Amino acid sequence: MSILDVRGLSAGYEGGDVIHDVSLAVEPGEFVAILGRNGSGKSTLIKAVQNLLDSVRGTVVCGGESVFRMGPRRLASMIAYVPQLAEPIFEYTAGEIVLMGRFARQGRFERASGEDEAAVAEALRLTEVGSFGGKRLSQLSGGERQRVFIARALAQDTPLLLLDEPSLHLDISYQAEVYGILKDLQRRRGKTIIAAEHNINLAASYAERLVFLKDGAVAAEGTPAATVTAANILAIFGADVDIRGNARTGLPEISLAGPDKKALG
């Protein structure tokens, strides 16, 4: 049974729908990347499947239950969300942020239990955040902050992780670090991971399945080898590119247009 089954999902904001009639089934333990141009609906889809938007039509079933009928605590036991990296507003420490992942499972005013503390310690260890757990977010680099928020999602102890552009604003070393952590969680912990992503080469290196959106609808779906093609990139992004196999992995990799080629769109 799919851990997440999305059928005929349309969603948006006050100005109207952003995604239209999207259907997607994700199997337990799968790593799926959602790709597309800016404004194609990647972030909207990530938010809609966890019932964060008011204007939603269609069905979303997670673990055999309708997401739209789940209470907050039940939903928090199934789905953990890592939003786009943002500047910290409050001066919480990294450790305090990770502990917040347990609050979704607790009742109001309930104090952290031994189980909560063990879950936080394990999340800190897996993401290698423990060494700066006492530092405030404003003292951390972008890559360190992203690891903190992944640790918070891990502490929540859900089978499904949703991430919105986890590589945004990160340099190449931190991008590889963050995606390496996610891949390790998939392989060693059996986590199901769905990440909205703008970097096609990065997504193709780590995710087994890519879902491309265009104008809010699914335009292509499948393995990196099947979907990262010159024809698809031209049709979806309006860019004329070359595709080559990565020298180490053999996975498809986009080579940007050189001086003898013109990028379109």
ChimeraX attribute file (.defattr): number of C-alpha atoms within 10 A of each C-alpha:
attribute: neighborCount
match mode: 1-to-1
recipient: residues
	/A:1	11
	/A:2	16
	/A:3	19
	/A:4	22
	/A:5	20
	/A:6	19
	/A:7	16
	/A:8	15
	/A:9	20
	/A:10	23
	/A:11	25
	/A:12	21
	/A:13	12
	/A:14	7
	/A:15	6
	/A:16	10
	/A:17	16
	/A:18	19
	/A:19	26
	/A:20	19
	/A:21	15
	/A:22	18
	/A:23	16
	/A:24	15
	/A:25	15
	/A:26	19
	/A:27	14
	/A:28	18
	/A:29	19
	/A:30	20
	/A:31	23
	/A:32	25
	/A:33	29
	/A:34	27
	/A:35	27
	/A:36	25
	/A:37	17
	/A:38	12
	/A:39	14
	/A:40	20
	/A:41	27
	/A:42	28
	/A:43	22
	/A:44	22
	/A:45	26
	/A:46	20
	/A:47	19
	/A:48	22
	/A:49	23
	/A:50	21
	/A:51	18
	/A:52	13
	/A:53	14
	/A:54	11
	/A:55	14
	/A:56	18
	/A:57	16
	/A:58	15
	/A:59	17
	/A:60	24
	/A:61	20
	/A:62	23
	/A:63	16
	/A:64	12
	/A:65	15
	/A:66	15
	/A:67	22
	/A:68	18
	/A:69	12
	/A:70	16
	/A:71	9
	/A:72	12
	/A:73	13
	/A:74	14
	/A:75	21
	/A:76	22
	/A:77	16
	/A:78	19
	/A:79	21
	/A:80	25
	/A:81	24
	/A:82	21
	/A:83	17
	/A:84	17
	/A:85	18
	/A:86	11
	/A:87	10
	/A:88	11
	/A:89	8
	/A:90	9
	/A:91	13
	/A:92	15
	/A:93	19
	/A:94	28
	/A:95	22
	/A:96	18
	/A:97	21
	/A:98	28
	/A:99	24
	/A:100	17
	/A:101	26
	/A:102	24
	/A:103	19
	/A:104	17
	/A:105	18
	/A:106	14
	/A:107	9
	/A:108	8
	/A:109	7
	/A:110	9
	/A:111	10
	/A:112	13
	/A:113	11
	/A:114	9
	/A:115	10
	/A:116	20
	/A:117	14
	/A:118	12
	/A:119	22
	/A:120	28
	/A:121	18
	/A:122	16
	/A:123	26
	/A:124	26
	/A:125	13
	/A:126	17
	/A:127	24
	/A:128	16
	/A:129	22
	/A:130	19
	/A:131	10
	/A:132	17
	/A:133	17
	/A:134	13
	/A:135	16
	/A:136	18
	/A:137	24
	/A:138	16
	/A:139	13
	/A:140	15
	/A:141	12
	/A:142	20
	/A:143	22
	/A:144	21
	/A:145	22
	/A:146	25
	/A:147	27
	/A:148	29
	/A:149	25
	/A:150	30
	/A:151	31
	/A:152	28
	/A:153	28
	/A:154	28
	/A:155	25
	/A:156	28
	/A:157	23
	/A:158	17
	/A:159	20
	/A:160	26
	/A:161	24
	/A:162	24
	/A:163	24
	/A:164	23
	/A:165	21
	/A:166	25
	/A:167	27
	/A:168	17
	/A:169	14
	/A:170	17
	/A:171	11
	/A:172	12
	/A:173	9
	/A:174	18
	/A:175	18
	/A:176	17
	/A:177	16
	/A:178	20
	/A:179	18
	/A:180	14
	/A:181	16
	/A:182	24
	/A:183	19
	/A:184	14
	/A:185	19
	/A:186	20
	/A:187	14
	/A:188	9
	/A:189	12
	/A:190	15
	/A:191	22
	/A:192	25
	/A:193	24
	/A:194	22
	/A:195	26
	/A:196	27
	/A:197	22
	/A:198	20
	/A:199	15
	/A:200	20
	/A:201	16
	/A:202	17
	/A:203	23
	/A:204	22
	/A:205	17
	/A:206	18
	/A:207	21
	/A:208	15
	/A:209	22
	/A:210	27
	/A:211	20
	/A:212	28
	/A:213	24
	/A:214	20
	/A:215	16
	/A:216	24
	/A:217	20
	/A:218	21
	/A:219	15
	/A:220	18
	/A:221	19
	/A:222	14
	/A:223	16
	/A:224	23
	/A:225	16
	/A:226	13
	/A:227	20
	/A:228	24
	/A:229	18
	/A:230	16
	/A:231	16
	/A:232	17
	/A:233	21
	/A:234	15
	/A:235	13
	/A:236	18
	/A:237	18
	/A:238	14
	/A:239	19
	/A:240	20
	/A:241	20
	/A:242	17
	/A:243	16
	/A:244	15
	/A:245	13
	/A:246	13
	/A:247	9
	/A:248	6
	/A:249	9
	/A:250	11
	/A:251	18
	/A:252	22
	/A:253	22
	/A:254	18
	/A:255	14
	/A:256	14
	/A:257	14
	/A:258	11
	/A:259	7
	/A:260	5
	/A:261	12
	/A:262	12
	/A:263	14
	/A:264	11
	/A:265	8
